[in-house]
Amino acid sequence: MRMLSFGIIGILLNLYVAGYSVAVEKSNIVVYLSDDHSQFDSSLYGNPNIPTPQFEILAKDGITLTHAFVASPSCAPSRAAMLTGLMPARNGARANHTAPGDEIHVLIGDLQTAGYEVAAFGKVAHGKLANRFGFDHIGKSRDIDRLGKEVSAWLAKRDSEKPLCLFVGTSNPHVPWPGDSDFDPDDVEFPPHHLDTPETRRHRAAYYQEIKDLDTFLGELRGVADQYLGSDTLFIHTSDHGSQWPFGKWNLYDYGIRVPFIASWPGHIKANTVSDAMVSWIDLMPTLIEAVGGTAPGGLDGRSFLPVLLGQTDSHRGEIFTTHTGDGTKNIYPVRSIRTRKWKLIHNLRPDFAHTNHSDLDRKPRAGAYWTEWAHLARTDPEARKLIDRYYKRPEWELYKVSEDRWEQQDLAADPAHAEVLRDLKHRLAAWMEAQGDTGFVHSEPRLLSRPETWHPDQFPAQQPGK
């Protein structure tokens, strides 16, 4: 009788242990990042000119967020903010090609503390700065044609009992765009702040091709994840900021800061759902840490939106703050913004600076060569001149009713009817900057409007191919 009792106890104990191990088994995670891709430029988000069928399949399997924003519209600050959960002024990566301070805590370590192996392939952190962030493994390839093979080969050889958090970043659709495209330049569309010229159409078609390729790779990567990681995988796709078009990257208009965000997680995220909750890239890592049962450190700017993904709430943030400092000697333009669901206030901290970047200054083929046509057209076309003046010369304050003005074309800052909105948003933005310790850092010698030889479009002729 005693032996039977011990036998029953042993069986029950084994069942309990087995059940417990299942209960604590953790899902794998895949985060797929594109590079310089505005949310507006995909069929999933309403642009039929740019088909993204794999985006749509992922969306049907999970949730689409319509109001996802980055912390900064340039690569290094955006990715550093994601990986630290801190805004640029607090983590130290303010200008492009800079890294957080050595004393700044990186959230990759919190995933590792939760029991995860964390690997990065392609462009996840920014270039050589990847070593700063503590990944267990860093892949070498950034080219989309080789990236999938490298990830597959590594997963096939991987020998670990730990759950995996896999970051995969493609360089698409970062410039330079490809020379060949499946898209007809005659069929492309333009945002309202672009000029319709032959070279612009060719560039636009090339940009479309890069988006098509990153979408195709999304499907391939999901297949690889299914093969090696199984169905219990949280899969996320998003982008570091908007595309390198005028009023996109390097700007705080939605074309520069509003990005795709799609996630699937069988058994956790309800299929084919959409949320308009406002989230920021600084929230991504705290969300992953909570999803795997870990604990993010206190004092972050970011906070988990896991309840949004799980369908437990349809709201997260009431306001989004975004900052930009600049990039090398090409773009020196400190700017801050606050965005609510209805309004956006942009503070151009130094309106005496000319707004410039690589595209209008270098005008390289497949990156910004169309600018020569723009500058030429502006000599005779008043509307073209008006658009180019708006690009280079910004007022100190810009106010847009983004709930009705998607492309931020009507600046209402001087409208007395919205004076109270303007005052309120100014106060909130100033208070936030003070709390951040944000002093409006200028990282390089500016191009002053008073010195047109440093920025005027006629001063920068087209580059010859190969130069």
HELIX and SHEET records of a PDB file:
HELIX    1   1 ARG A    2  VAL A   24  1                                  23    
HELIX    2   2 SER A   43  TYR A   45  5                                   3    
HELIX    3   3 PRO A   53  ASP A   61  1                                   9    
HELIX    4   4 CYS A   75  THR A   84  1                                  10    
HELIX    5   5 PRO A   88  ASN A   91  1                                   4    
HELIX    6   6 ILE A  108  THR A  113  1                                   6    
HELIX    7   7 GLY A  127  PHE A  133  5                                   7    
HELIX    8   8 ILE A  144  LYS A  157  1                                  14    
HELIX    9   9 PRO A  185  ASP A  187  5                                   3    
HELIX   10  10 PRO A  198  LEU A  229  1                                  32    
HELIX   11  11 ASP A  254  ILE A  257  1                                   4    
HELIX   12  12 TRP A  281  ASP A  283  5                                   3    
HELIX   13  13 LEU A  284  ALA A  291  1                                   8    
HELIX   14  14 LEU A  306  LEU A  309  1                                   4    
HELIX   15  15 HIS A  358  ASP A  362  1                                   5    
HELIX   16  16 TYR A  370  ALA A  378  1                                   9    
HELIX   17  17 PRO A  382  TYR A  392  1                                  11    
HELIX   18  18 PRO A  416  HIS A  418  5                                   3    
HELIX   19  19 ALA A  419  GLN A  436  1                                  18    
HELIX   20  20 PRO A  452  THR A  454  5                                   3    
HELIX   21  21 PRO A  457  GLN A  459  5                                   3    
SHEET    1   A 8 HIS A 137  ILE A 138  0                                        
SHEET    2   A 8 GLU A 117  GLY A 122  1                                        
SHEET    3   A 8 LEU A 164  GLY A 169  1                                        
SHEET    4   A 8 ASN A  28  SER A  34  1                                        
SHEET    5   A 8 THR A 233  SER A 239  1                                        
SHEET    6   A 8 PHE A 261  SER A 264 -1                                        
SHEET    7   A 8 ILE A  63  PHE A  69 -1                                        
SHEET    8   A 8 ARG A 258  VAL A 259 -1                                        
SHEET    1   B 8 HIS A 137  ILE A 138  0                                        
SHEET    2   B 8 GLU A 117  GLY A 122  1                                        
SHEET    3   B 8 LEU A 164  GLY A 169  1                                        
SHEET    4   B 8 ASN A  28  SER A  34  1                                        
SHEET    5   B 8 THR A 233  SER A 239  1                                        
SHEET    6   B 8 PHE A 261  SER A 264 -1                                        
SHEET    7   B 8 ILE A  63  PHE A  69 -1                                        
SHEET    8   B 8 THR A 273  SER A 280  1                                        
SHEET    1   C 4 ILE A 320  ASP A 327  0                                        
SHEET    2   C 4 ASN A 331  ARG A 339 -1                                        
SHEET    3   C 4 LYS A 344  ASN A 348 -1                                        
SHEET    4   C 4 TRP A 397  TYR A 400 -1                                        
END                                                                             
